[in-house]
Amino acid sequence: MPIKDLNQLLASLQPVLSEQECVFITLAYAQYGDAAPLQPIASVAEPEGLTLVVPRRLADQQGHAYQSVFRCLTLNVNSDLQAVGLTAAVATALAQHSISANVVAGFHHDHIFVPSAAAAHALTVLQELSARYQ
Protein backbone atom coordinates (compact mmCIF):
# COMPACT_ATOMS: atom_id res chain seq x y z
CA MET A 1 0.00 0.00 0.00
CA PRO A 2 1.50 3.39 -0.95
CA ILE A 3 2.52 5.58 1.97
CA LYS A 4 1.43 9.22 2.09
CA ASP A 5 2.53 10.31 5.61
CA LEU A 6 5.85 12.18 5.37
CA ASN A 7 7.25 10.97 8.72
CA GLN A 8 6.50 7.36 7.82
CA LEU A 9 7.99 7.83 4.37
CA LEU A 10 11.21 9.25 5.79
CA ALA A 11 11.47 6.49 8.39
CA SER A 12 11.07 3.89 5.63
CA LEU A 13 13.33 5.29 2.88
CA GLN A 14 15.52 2.18 2.49
CA PRO A 15 17.79 3.83 -0.10
CA VAL A 16 19.69 1.49 -2.42
CA LEU A 17 22.58 2.67 -4.58
CA SER A 18 22.89 1.28 -8.09
CA GLU A 19 26.35 0.17 -9.20
CA GLN A 20 25.64 1.28 -12.76
CA GLU A 21 26.78 4.71 -13.89
CA CYS A 22 24.32 6.61 -16.06
CA VAL A 23 24.19 9.85 -18.00
CA PHE A 24 21.58 12.29 -19.26
CA ILE A 25 21.53 12.78 -23.03
CA THR A 26 19.19 14.62 -25.34
CA LEU A 27 18.06 13.66 -28.83
CA ALA A 28 16.58 16.42 -30.97
CA TYR A 29 13.41 15.53 -32.87
CA ALA A 30 13.24 12.10 -31.24
CA GLN A 31 10.18 10.33 -29.90
CA TYR A 32 9.84 7.77 -27.15
CA GLY A 33 11.10 4.45 -28.45
CA ASP A 34 13.53 5.93 -30.98
CA ALA A 35 16.53 5.09 -28.78
CA ALA A 36 15.54 1.66 -27.48
CA PRO A 37 19.08 0.26 -28.03
CA LEU A 38 20.28 2.72 -25.37
CA GLN A 39 18.08 0.93 -22.80
CA PRO A 40 16.74 4.16 -21.23
CA ILE A 41 16.16 4.17 -17.50
CA ALA A 42 13.96 7.26 -17.77
CA SER A 43 12.78 9.65 -20.45
CA VAL A 44 11.26 13.11 -20.61
CA ALA A 45 9.85 14.68 -23.76
CA GLU A 46 10.79 18.37 -23.93
CA PRO A 47 10.35 20.94 -26.70
CA GLU A 48 14.12 20.85 -27.30
CA GLY A 49 14.24 17.08 -27.66
CA LEU A 50 13.87 13.77 -25.89
CA THR A 51 15.91 13.61 -22.68
CA LEU A 52 17.04 10.12 -21.76
CA VAL A 53 18.83 8.73 -18.74
CA VAL A 54 20.89 5.85 -20.08
CA PRO A 55 23.72 3.57 -18.95
CA ARG A 56 27.02 5.37 -19.43
CA ARG A 57 28.62 2.41 -21.20
CA LEU A 58 25.91 2.45 -23.89
CA ALA A 59 26.15 6.22 -24.37
CA ASP A 60 29.91 5.85 -24.76
CA GLN A 61 29.57 2.92 -27.18
CA GLN A 62 27.16 4.87 -29.36
CA GLY A 63 29.07 8.17 -29.20
CA HIS A 64 26.51 10.28 -27.34
CA ALA A 65 27.69 13.46 -25.62
CA TYR A 66 26.89 14.13 -21.97
CA GLN A 67 27.95 16.57 -19.28
CA SER A 68 28.10 14.55 -16.07
CA VAL A 69 28.04 11.00 -14.76
CA PHE A 70 25.48 9.87 -12.17
CA ARG A 71 24.43 6.91 -10.09
CA CYS A 72 20.88 6.19 -9.04
CA LEU A 73 19.65 6.00 -5.46
CA THR A 74 16.30 4.23 -5.34
CA LEU A 75 14.09 4.86 -2.35
CA ASN A 76 12.52 1.47 -1.71
CA VAL A 77 9.65 2.94 0.25
CA ASN A 78 6.38 2.62 -1.67
CA SER A 79 5.55 6.33 -1.84
CA ASP A 80 2.13 7.61 -2.82
CA LEU A 81 2.34 9.83 -5.90
CA GLN A 82 0.35 12.46 -3.97
CA ALA A 83 2.61 12.42 -0.91
CA VAL A 84 3.78 15.90 0.02
CA GLY A 85 7.31 16.75 1.11
CA LEU A 86 9.36 13.66 0.30
CA THR A 87 11.21 15.15 -2.65
CA ALA A 88 11.83 18.37 -0.71
CA ALA A 89 13.14 16.54 2.36
CA VAL A 90 15.50 14.35 0.33
CA ALA A 91 16.73 17.22 -1.86
CA THR A 92 17.26 19.44 1.18
CA ALA A 93 19.26 16.77 3.02
CA LEU A 94 21.48 16.26 -0.02
CA ALA A 95 21.80 20.01 -0.68
CA GLN A 96 23.08 20.50 2.87
CA HIS A 97 26.03 18.35 1.76
CA SER A 98 26.39 20.11 -1.62
CA ILE A 99 25.08 17.06 -3.51
CA SER A 100 22.83 17.72 -6.48
CA ALA A 101 19.67 15.62 -6.78
CA ASN A 102 17.84 14.88 -10.00
CA VAL A 103 14.62 13.18 -8.94
CA VAL A 104 12.47 10.91 -11.07
CA ALA A 105 9.26 9.57 -9.57
CA GLY A 106 8.20 6.14 -10.70
CA PHE A 107 4.82 4.59 -9.96
CA HIS A 108 6.18 2.69 -6.94
CA HIS A 109 9.44 4.41 -5.98
CA ASP A 110 11.43 7.62 -6.25
CA HIS A 111 14.82 7.54 -7.94
CA ILE A 112 17.47 10.17 -7.22
CA PHE A 113 20.32 10.60 -9.67
CA VAL A 114 23.36 11.98 -7.86
CA PRO A 115 26.86 12.71 -9.17
CA SER A 116 28.81 9.47 -9.30
CA ALA A 117 31.68 10.88 -7.24
CA ALA A 118 29.27 11.78 -4.41
CA ALA A 119 27.08 8.67 -4.59
CA ALA A 120 28.43 6.84 -1.52
CA HIS A 121 28.17 10.02 0.54
CA ALA A 122 24.63 10.61 -0.72
CA LEU A 123 23.65 7.10 0.36
CA THR A 124 24.97 7.78 3.87
CA VAL A 125 23.11 11.11 4.02
CA LEU A 126 19.81 9.44 3.13
CA GLN A 127 20.40 6.58 5.56
CA GLU A 128 21.01 9.12 8.33
CA LEU A 129 17.92 11.10 7.33
CA SER A 130 15.81 7.97 7.56
CA ALA A 131 17.32 6.97 10.92
CA ARG A 132 16.23 10.31 12.43
CA TYR A 133 12.57 9.35 11.84
CA GLN A 134 12.69 5.77 13.14
N, CA, C and O of each residue as an XYZ file, in Angstrom:
536
protein
N       0.844     -1.187      0.000
C       0.000      0.000      0.000
C       0.890      1.251      0.000
O       1.774      1.363      0.849
N       0.685      2.172     -0.908
C       1.497      3.392     -0.948
C       1.351      4.216      0.329
O       0.266      4.334      0.899
N       2.472      4.777      0.754
C       2.517      5.583      1.975
C       2.433      7.055      1.606
O       3.097      7.508      0.674
N       1.615      7.797      2.340
C       1.427      9.222      2.094
C       2.018     10.084      3.221
O       2.436     11.215      2.976
N       2.053      9.560      4.437
C       2.528     10.307      5.606
C       4.037     10.557      5.501
O       4.810      9.609      5.361
N       4.458     11.816      5.567
C       5.853     12.179      5.375
C       6.767     11.540      6.418
O       7.826     11.025      6.060
N       6.391     11.560      7.686
C       7.250     10.972      8.720
C       7.454      9.478      8.479
O       8.561      8.964      8.640
N       6.397      8.793      8.099
C       6.495      7.361      7.815
C       7.343      7.113      6.566
O       8.130      6.167      6.516
N       7.175      7.955      5.582
C       7.991      7.834      4.367
C       9.475      7.972      4.697
O      10.296      7.161      4.269
N       9.804      9.004      5.458
C      11.208      9.252      5.785
C      11.796      8.128      6.637
O      12.958      7.760      6.463
N      11.008      7.588      7.544
C      11.474      6.485      8.385
C      11.711      5.219      7.568
O      12.482      4.349      7.974
N      11.056      5.118      6.430
C      11.074      3.893      5.630
C      11.808      4.037      4.301
O      11.572      3.244      3.390
N      12.679      5.009      4.165
C      13.328      5.288      2.878
C      14.001      4.072      2.250
O      13.799      3.809      1.065
N      14.775      3.344      2.994
C      15.517      2.180      2.490
C      16.236      2.482      1.167
O      16.000      1.802      0.168
N      17.110      3.494      1.154
C      17.785      3.828     -0.102
C      18.755      2.730     -0.533
O      19.458      2.142      0.289
N      18.778      2.469     -1.834
C      19.688      1.491     -2.419
C      20.431      2.176     -3.561
O      19.823      2.820     -4.416
N      21.738      2.030     -3.562
C      22.579      2.665     -4.576
C      22.889      1.684     -5.705
O      23.400      0.590     -5.466
N      22.580      2.082     -6.911
C      22.885      1.275     -8.088
C      24.382      1.330     -8.368
O      25.020      2.366     -8.180
N      24.931      0.217     -8.813
C      26.345      0.173     -9.198
C      26.566      0.808    -10.565
O      27.660      1.287    -10.863
N      25.542      0.812    -11.382
C      25.640      1.285    -12.760
C      25.764      2.802    -12.835
O      25.015      3.523    -12.175
N      26.690      3.278    -13.621
C      26.778      4.708    -13.889
C      25.851      5.032    -15.049
O      25.709      4.241    -15.982
N      25.222      6.200    -14.985
C      24.322      6.606    -16.057
C      24.548      8.078    -16.379
O      25.174      8.817    -15.620
N      24.021      8.474    -17.523
C      24.186      9.846    -17.998
C      22.864     10.342    -18.578
O      22.001      9.555    -18.966
N      22.732     11.646    -18.626
C      21.585     12.291    -19.261
C      22.031     12.725    -20.651
O      23.051     13.397    -20.807
N      21.259     12.336    -21.652
C      21.530     12.779    -23.025
C      20.242     13.370    -23.585
O      19.159     13.168    -23.036
N      20.376     14.095    -24.675
C      19.190     14.618    -25.343
C      19.283     14.317    -26.830
O      20.352     14.404    -27.434
N      18.148     13.964    -27.404
C      18.063     13.658    -28.829
C      17.026     14.586    -29.460
O      15.831     14.479    -29.181
N      17.491     15.486    -30.303
C      16.584     16.421    -30.972
C      15.657     15.660    -31.911
O      16.074     14.708    -32.572
N      14.429     16.072    -31.965
C      13.409     15.530    -32.872
C      13.111     14.040    -32.656
O      12.543     13.390    -33.534
N      13.483     13.510    -31.516
C      13.238     12.095    -31.240
C      11.901     11.910    -30.536
O      11.352     12.846    -29.954
N      11.397     10.706    -30.601
C      10.177     10.329    -29.896
C      10.498      9.130    -29.018
O      11.487      8.429    -29.229
N       9.643      8.913    -28.030
C       9.841      7.770    -27.152
C       9.918      6.501    -27.994
O       9.082      6.277    -28.869
N      10.905      5.690    -27.731
C      11.099      4.449    -28.453
C      12.182      4.539    -29.520
O      12.703      3.517    -29.965
N      12.525      5.769    -29.935
C      13.534      5.932    -30.979
C      14.911      5.417    -30.551
O      15.701      4.999    -31.397
N      15.199      5.444    -29.268
C      16.535      5.090    -28.784
C      16.516      3.827    -27.928
O      17.280      3.715    -26.969
N      15.666      2.898    -28.261
C      15.543      1.660    -27.483
C      16.881      0.940    -27.276
O      17.093      0.377    -26.202
N      17.791      0.933    -28.255
C      19.076      0.258    -28.033
C      19.901      0.861    -26.888
O      20.820      0.219    -26.380
N      19.573      2.090    -26.487
C      20.281      2.722    -25.370
C      19.739      2.262    -24.007
O      20.275      2.641    -22.966
N      18.696      1.460    -24.016
C      18.084      0.926    -22.797
C      17.809      2.036    -21.772
O      18.335      1.986    -20.660
N      16.995      3.035    -22.131
C      16.738      4.160    -21.231
C      16.165      3.721    -19.888
O      15.316      2.833    -19.806
N      16.651      4.365    -18.857
C      16.162      4.169    -17.495
C      14.977      5.092    -17.263
O      14.041      4.751    -16.540
N      15.027      6.261    -17.883
C      13.958      7.255    -17.774
C      13.989      8.127    -19.014
O      15.017      8.251    -19.681
N      12.836      8.735    -19.317
C      12.778      9.646    -20.451
C      11.814     10.784    -20.147
O      10.841     10.625    -19.411
N      12.113     11.929    -20.735
C      11.258     13.108    -20.608
C      11.211     13.782    -21.974
O      12.248     14.120    -22.545
N      10.013     13.973    -22.488
C       9.852     14.681    -23.759
C       9.806     16.175    -23.476
O       8.964     16.645    -22.711
N      10.709     16.912    -24.095
C      10.787     18.366    -23.933
C      10.739     19.008    -25.320
O      11.019     18.343    -26.317
N      10.389     20.288    -25.392
C      10.346     20.940    -26.701
C      11.692     20.873    -27.438
O      11.729     20.826    -28.667
N      12.797     20.869    -26.674
C      14.123     20.848    -27.305
C      14.556     19.459    -27.763
O      15.501     19.322    -28.540
N      13.874     18.447    -27.288
C      14.242     17.084    -27.663
C      13.858     16.085    -26.591
O      13.286     16.453    -25.565
N      14.168     14.841    -26.826
C      13.873     13.770    -25.887
C      15.076     13.602    -24.963
O      16.175     13.278    -25.413
N      14.859     13.826    -23.668
C      15.907     13.606    -22.682
C      15.819     12.167    -22.217
O      14.746     11.672    -21.873
N      16.974     11.498    -22.211
C      17.036     10.116    -21.760
C      18.109      9.968    -20.691
O      19.172     10.583    -20.768
N      17.816      9.150    -19.702
C      18.827      8.729    -18.739
C      19.193      7.312    -19.165
O      18.352      6.413    -19.178
N      20.464      7.134    -19.513
C      20.894      5.852    -20.083
C      22.177      5.371    -19.404
O      22.911      6.174    -18.827
N      22.448      4.075    -19.470
C      23.717      3.575    -18.945
C      24.893      4.247    -19.652
O      24.911      4.373    -20.876
N      25.859      4.667    -18.868
C      27.017      5.371    -19.427
C      27.722      4.537    -20.498
O      28.116      5.068    -21.536
N      27.881      3.249    -20.254
C      28.620      2.407    -21.198
C      27.958      2.397    -22.577
O      28.645      2.351    -23.597
N      26.614      2.441    -22.607
C      25.914      2.448    -23.892
C      26.025      3.808    -24.573
O      26.164      3.886    -25.793
N      25.965      4.871    -23.789
C      26.154      6.217    -24.367
C      27.547      6.333    -24.970
O      27.719      6.878    -26.060
N      28.543      5.812    -24.247
C      29.911      5.853    -24.762
C      30.046      5.006    -26.027
O      30.653      5.442    -27.005
N      29.488      3.814    -26.010
C      29.573      2.919    -27.180
C      28.958      3.541    -28.424
O      29.444      3.342    -29.537
N      27.872      4.304    -28.220
C      27.162      4.870    -29.363
C      27.541      6.331    -29.643
O      26.942      6.974    -30.505
N      28.533      6.848    -28.916
C      29.074      8.172    -29.196
C      28.196      9.344    -28.794
O      28.276     10.406    -29.413
N      27.363      9.184    -27.781
C      26.509     10.282    -27.336
C      27.252     11.174    -26.342
O      27.961     10.694    -25.457
N      27.072     12.479    -26.513
C      27.693     13.460    -25.618
C      26.866     13.602    -24.345
O      25.642     13.477    -24.367
N      27.545     13.861    -23.251
C      26.888     14.127    -21.968
C      27.792     15.017    -21.131
O      28.985     15.148    -21.405
N      27.206     15.628    -20.105
C      27.952     16.571    -19.283
C      28.486     15.963    -17.998
O      29.590     16.302    -17.570
N      27.731     15.078    -17.379
C      28.096     14.550    -16.069
C      27.712     13.084    -15.969
O      26.910     12.575    -16.751
N      28.304     12.422    -14.989
C      28.038     11.001    -14.757
C      27.348     10.855    -13.395
O      27.750     11.476    -12.411
N      26.311     10.028    -13.360
C      25.477      9.870    -12.170
C      25.342      8.407    -11.773
O      25.634      7.496    -12.547
N      24.891      8.218    -10.541
C      24.427      6.907    -10.086
C      23.050      7.124     -9.482
O      22.720      8.218     -9.024
N      22.265      6.079     -9.489
C      20.881      6.189     -9.042
C      20.710      5.636     -7.633
O      21.130      4.519     -7.331
N      20.089      6.433     -6.785
C      19.648      6.002     -5.459
C      18.152      5.762     -5.560
O      17.393      6.689     -5.845
N      17.724      4.540     -5.330
C      16.303      4.225     -5.339
C      15.802      4.179     -3.912
O      16.378      3.503     -3.060
N      14.723      4.904     -3.656
C      14.088      4.857     -2.346
C      13.097      3.696     -2.387
O      12.105      3.751     -3.114
N      13.356      2.672     -1.628
C      12.525      1.471     -1.708
C      11.228      1.569     -0.930
O      10.480      0.595     -0.846
N      10.954      2.723     -0.366
C       9.651      2.940      0.251
C       8.626      3.095     -0.874
O       8.904      3.723     -1.896
N       7.448      2.521     -0.676
C       6.379      2.622     -1.674
C       5.636      3.934     -1.430
O       4.662      3.976     -0.679
N       6.105      4.999     -2.071
C       5.552      6.331     -1.842
C       4.328      6.580     -2.712
O       4.292      6.218     -3.888
N       3.332      7.205     -2.107
C       2.129      7.608     -2.822
C       2.498      8.769     -3.744
O       3.223      9.675     -3.332
N       2.019      8.754     -4.962
C       2.336      9.831     -5.900
C       1.802     11.188     -5.443
O       2.233     12.221     -5.956
N       0.877     11.202     -4.492
C       0.345     12.458     -3.973
C       0.936     12.824     -2.614
O       0.476     13.770     -1.973
N       1.947     12.087     -2.172
C       2.609     12.420     -0.907
C       3.273     13.790     -1.043
O       3.805     14.137     -2.098
N       3.229     14.549      0.033
C       3.783     15.902      0.022
C       5.033     15.963      0.894
O       5.000     15.570      2.060
N       6.125     16.452      0.333
C       7.313     16.750      1.108
C       8.479     15.798      0.966
O       9.589     16.134      1.378
N       8.270     14.626      0.401
C       9.361     13.657      0.304
C      10.498     14.180     -0.568
O      11.658     14.160     -0.156
N      10.176     14.639     -1.747
C      11.209     15.153     -2.649
C      11.946     16.319     -2.006
O      13.170     16.409     -2.093
N      11.204     17.210     -1.364
C      11.826     18.370     -0.712
C      12.753     17.943      0.414
O      13.854     18.476      0.542
N      12.326     16.990      1.232
C      13.144     16.543      2.364
C      14.437     15.888      1.881
O      15.512     16.144      2.422
N      14.323     15.045      0.864
C      15.496     14.354      0.333
C      16.440     15.350     -0.342
O      17.648     15.318     -0.107
N      15.897     16.226     -1.173
C      16.729     17.216     -1.865
C      17.402     18.166     -0.874
O      18.559     18.540     -1.065
N      16.690     18.554      0.175
C      17.263     19.441      1.182
C      18.402     18.759      1.921
O      19.456     19.362      2.127
N      18.204     17.510      2.322
C      19.257     16.773      3.025
C      20.510     16.663      2.154
O      21.625     16.848      2.643
N      20.328     16.366      0.877
C      21.477     16.263     -0.020
C      22.103     17.632     -0.272
O      23.327     17.753     -0.313
N      21.282     18.653     -0.440
C      21.800     20.009     -0.678
C      22.648     20.501      0.491
O      23.618     21.231      0.288
N      22.295     20.113      1.696
C      23.084     20.498      2.870
C      24.501     19.925      2.811
O      25.385     20.374      3.540
N      24.712     18.941      1.950
C      26.034     18.348      1.760
C      26.575     18.659      0.359
O      27.502     18.008     -0.121
N      25.979     19.663     -0.282
C      26.386     20.108     -1.622
C      26.317     18.998     -2.662
O      27.176     18.904     -3.539
N      25.280     18.150     -2.558
C      25.077     17.062     -3.513
C      23.825     17.378     -4.330
O      22.739     17.551     -3.777
N      23.988     17.451     -5.637
C      22.827     17.715     -6.484
C      21.941     16.479     -6.537
O      22.412     15.350     -6.399
N      20.646     16.715     -6.739
C      19.673     15.624     -6.777
C      18.749     15.824     -7.964
O      18.050     16.833     -8.058
N      18.751     14.866     -8.860
C      17.844     14.876    -10.003
C      16.842     13.756     -9.756
O      17.170     12.575     -9.873
N      15.621     14.139     -9.412
C      14.624     13.180     -8.940
C      13.668     12.774    -10.057
O      13.156     13.612    -10.799
N      13.444     11.470    -10.153
C      12.466     10.911    -11.075
C      11.528     10.048    -10.245
O      11.964      9.121     -9.562
N      10.244     10.357    -10.308
C       9.264      9.568     -9.574
C       8.707      8.486    -10.484
O       8.178      8.763    -11.561
N       8.837      7.256    -10.026
C       8.202      6.144    -10.702
C       6.873      5.862    -10.025
O       6.536      6.511     -9.035
N       6.123      4.919    -10.534
C       4.823      4.590     -9.957
C       4.967      4.085     -8.523
O       4.146      4.411     -7.665
N       6.002      3.292     -8.260
C       6.178      2.690     -6.940
C       7.253      3.348     -6.089
O       7.151      3.356     -4.863
N       8.287      3.901     -6.727
C       9.437      4.407     -5.975
C       9.958      5.703     -6.586
O       9.680      6.032     -7.740
N      10.723      6.426     -5.770
C      11.425      7.616     -6.246
C      12.877      7.226     -6.508
O      13.454      6.400     -5.800
N      13.448      7.835     -7.533
C      14.819      7.543     -7.941
C      15.567      8.870     -7.993
O      15.129      9.813     -8.653
N      16.697      8.936     -7.294
C      17.466     10.172     -7.221
C      18.803      9.936     -7.908
O      19.585      9.082     -7.489
N      19.056     10.691     -8.956
C      20.316     10.599     -9.674
C      21.269     11.624     -9.082
O      21.017     12.828     -9.129
N      22.363     11.130     -8.526
C      23.357     11.979     -7.861
C      24.687     11.818     -8.588
O      24.932     10.782     -9.208
N      25.554     12.841     -8.517
C      26.857     12.707     -9.174
C      27.576     11.450     -8.691
O      27.595     11.151     -7.498
N      28.156     10.736     -9.617
C      28.810      9.466     -9.305
C      29.853      9.612     -8.201
O      29.953      8.754     -7.324
N      30.622     10.682     -8.240
C      31.678     10.885     -7.243
C      31.127     11.083     -5.832
O      31.834     10.835     -4.855
N      29.880     11.524     -5.715
C      29.273     11.780     -4.408
C      28.258     10.712     -4.013
O      27.577     10.862     -2.999
N      28.143      9.649     -4.784
C      27.076      8.667     -4.589
C      27.139      7.963     -3.227
O      26.113      7.819     -2.562
N      28.311      7.533     -2.816
C      28.430      6.841     -1.523
C      28.068      7.783     -0.383
O      27.395      7.382      0.567
N      28.509      9.023     -0.474
C      28.173     10.018      0.542
C      26.669     10.279      0.546
O      26.062     10.385      1.612
N      26.075     10.382     -0.616
C      24.631     10.607     -0.715
C      23.853      9.468     -0.064
O      22.858      9.709      0.620
N      24.294      8.243     -0.269
C      23.645      7.097      0.364
C      23.682      7.231      1.880
O      22.676      7.002      2.551
N      24.827      7.597      2.414
C      24.966      7.784      3.868
C      24.048      8.893      4.363
O      23.406      8.747      5.404
N      23.980      9.993      3.632
C      23.108     11.115      4.015
C      21.658     10.652      4.108
O      20.964     10.981      5.070
N      21.198      9.895      3.123
C      19.810      9.444      3.134
C      19.554      8.387      4.208
O      18.471      8.347      4.791
N      20.533      7.542      4.468
C      20.396      6.580      5.559
C      20.266      7.292      6.901
O      19.462      6.904      7.748
N      21.069      8.341      7.081
C      21.011      9.115      8.327
C      19.700      9.879      8.440
O      19.129      9.976      9.526
N      19.222     10.418      7.331
C      17.917     11.100      7.328
C      16.837     10.134      7.775
O      16.023     10.471      8.635
N      16.817      8.964      7.218
C      15.815      7.966      7.562
C      15.903      7.554      9.028
O      14.880      7.388      9.694
N      17.106      7.393      9.521
C      17.319      6.966     10.920
C      16.755      7.993     11.905
O      16.309      7.622     12.990
N      16.771      9.267     11.542
C      16.226     10.311     12.434
C      14.727     10.187     12.631
O      14.190     10.741     13.590
N      14.032      9.473     11.746
C      12.568      9.346     11.835
C      12.125      7.974     12.339
O      10.926      7.710     12.431
N      13.058      7.117     12.659
C      12.694      5.773     13.136
C      12.510      5.733     14.642
O      12.203      4.679     15.199
